[in-house]
Amino acid sequence: MWDEEDVQLVPVEWLKPHEEIKPRNRDKLLEMTKRWGGYTKPLIVDRVTGAILDGHHRYSIALELHLAQLPVIAVDYLLDETIEVDVWPSAGLDSLTKEEVIAMSLSDEVFPPKTSRHRIADHLPPIHVPLEVLSQPASIQ
């Protein structure tokens, strides 16, 4: 299980989406994020490439709000067998591999919304990282 110690702040520009978002969902989440005054859930990303596995809407909100960094849990996507990828029934694809997700995130293209469906065994820890903190450039560690 993950906890708050597993969450780290990373520069937004390091993150790489692999699928589009649904604008209506983003707009709802944007309002909630403003109301909360911060992020309450980290993104899950591949630690090697920065590919976003879970959190595309949270990433798009960061772009809207011109945030400099985001809270993430970085995983070893290709080697972690507890993380599985499948496709949503309406995706129009029969299957999808982790390698295809990474390749798409590293390309200039993205899949349509709700293409990949990641199953990740652990739940995400509740967090609260204020927008003021996320708007600051990442500190050098």
VMD Tcl script that draws the C-alpha trace (Angstrom):
set ca {
  {0.00 0.00 0.00}
  {1.12 3.52 -0.72}
  {1.12 6.29 1.81}
  {2.00 9.97 1.89}
  {5.75 9.24 1.99}
  {5.44 7.71 -1.50}
  {4.15 10.98 -2.97}
  {6.69 13.30 -4.56}
  {6.41 16.61 -6.38}
  {7.65 16.61 -9.98}
  {7.83 19.33 -12.65}
  {4.71 19.43 -14.82}
  {6.81 19.51 -18.00}
  {8.28 16.07 -17.15}
  {4.83 14.46 -17.30}
  {3.62 12.90 -20.54}
  {-0.04 12.13 -21.29}
  {-0.99 9.18 -23.48}
  {-4.72 9.88 -23.90}
  {-7.08 12.80 -24.30}
  {-9.41 13.97 -21.56}
  {-13.12 14.67 -21.45}
  {-13.49 18.47 -21.14}
  {-16.68 18.22 -19.08}
  {-15.00 15.96 -16.53}
  {-12.01 18.30 -16.42}
  {-14.24 21.32 -15.83}
  {-15.97 19.64 -12.89}
  {-12.65 18.59 -11.38}
  {-11.21 22.07 -11.95}
  {-14.00 23.63 -9.89}
  {-13.51 21.06 -7.13}
  {-9.74 21.61 -7.13}
  {-10.26 25.37 -6.78}
  {-12.76 24.82 -3.98}
  {-10.38 22.47 -2.16}
  {-7.48 24.86 -2.79}
  {-5.18 22.04 -3.83}
  {-4.72 18.49 -5.04}
  {-6.19 15.71 -2.92}
  {-5.01 12.76 -5.02}
  {-1.60 12.15 -6.64}
  {-1.11 11.10 -10.25}
  {0.43 7.71 -10.96}
  {3.30 7.91 -13.44}
  {6.04 5.74 -14.87}
  {9.22 6.62 -12.99}
  {11.41 6.17 -16.07}
  {9.50 8.13 -18.73}
  {7.02 10.34 -16.84}
  {4.14 8.68 -18.71}
  {0.87 9.42 -16.92}
  {-0.96 6.19 -16.07}
  {-3.67 7.69 -13.87}
  {-4.44 11.40 -13.63}
  {-4.86 12.89 -17.10}
  {-7.62 15.23 -15.91}
  {-5.51 16.36 -12.94}
  {-2.63 17.00 -15.37}
  {-4.85 19.08 -17.68}
  {-5.98 21.14 -14.69}
  {-2.33 21.84 -13.88}
  {-1.91 23.24 -17.39}
  {-5.07 25.37 -17.00}
  {-3.84 26.76 -13.68}
  {-0.22 27.17 -14.90}
  {1.09 25.00 -12.07}
  {4.81 24.23 -11.99}
  {4.70 20.87 -10.23}
  {2.33 18.06 -9.34}
  {2.12 15.34 -6.69}
  {2.81 11.88 -8.12}
  {3.49 8.32 -7.14}
  {6.20 7.03 -9.47}
  {6.05 3.33 -10.31}
  {8.15 0.92 -12.34}
  {5.39 0.50 -14.90}
  {6.95 -2.04 -17.25}
  {8.30 -4.31 -14.50}
  {5.53 -4.03 -11.89}
  {3.30 -7.03 -12.51}
  {0.63 -5.72 -10.11}
  {-0.15 -2.96 -12.64}
  {-2.26 -4.24 -15.51}
  {-3.51 -2.42 -18.58}
  {-6.61 -3.23 -20.58}
  {-8.94 -1.24 -22.84}
  {-12.33 0.21 -22.03}
  {-15.17 -1.58 -23.90}
  {-15.91 1.47 -26.07}
  {-12.25 2.15 -26.93}
  {-12.38 0.48 -30.34}
  {-9.24 -1.56 -29.64}
  {-9.04 -5.25 -28.84}
  {-6.05 -4.86 -26.54}
  {-3.33 -2.51 -25.39}
  {0.12 -3.24 -23.97}
  {2.19 -1.30 -21.48}
  {4.77 -0.77 -24.22}
  {2.10 0.81 -26.44}
  {1.07 3.14 -23.60}
  {4.68 4.25 -23.12}
  {5.24 4.65 -26.87}
  {2.13 6.82 -27.18}
  {3.18 9.00 -24.24}
  {6.57 9.57 -25.89}
  {5.01 10.46 -29.25}
  {3.26 13.64 -30.35}
  {-0.06 11.78 -30.46}
  {-2.52 10.61 -27.80}
  {-5.24 7.98 -27.67}
  {-8.90 9.08 -27.47}
  {-10.36 9.54 -23.97}
  {-11.04 6.36 -21.99}
  {-8.81 4.12 -24.10}
  {-6.50 2.62 -21.48}
  {-7.84 1.09 -18.32}
  {-5.18 0.57 -15.68}
  {-5.71 -1.77 -12.77}
  {-3.43 -0.84 -9.94}
  {-3.58 -2.97 -6.82}
  {-2.92 -0.26 -4.25}
  {-5.23 2.61 -3.40}
  {-3.98 6.19 -3.53}
  {-3.32 7.90 -0.21}
  {-5.38 10.97 0.63}
  {-3.21 14.08 0.38}
  {-3.62 17.82 0.33}
  {-1.02 19.81 -1.55}
  {-2.03 23.49 -1.76}
  {-2.18 25.20 -5.15}
  {0.27 27.82 -3.83}
  {2.88 25.08 -3.32}
  {2.22 23.57 -6.76}
  {2.58 26.94 -8.47}
  {6.16 27.27 -7.20}
  {8.98 25.89 -9.36}
  {10.29 22.55 -8.18}
  {13.18 22.88 -5.76}
  {16.48 21.27 -6.63}
  {17.09 18.28 -4.40}
}
mol new
graphics top color blue
foreach p $ca { graphics top sphere $p radius 0.5 }
foreach p [lrange $ca 0 end-1] q [lrange $ca 1 end] { graphics top cylinder $p $q radius 0.2 }
display resetview
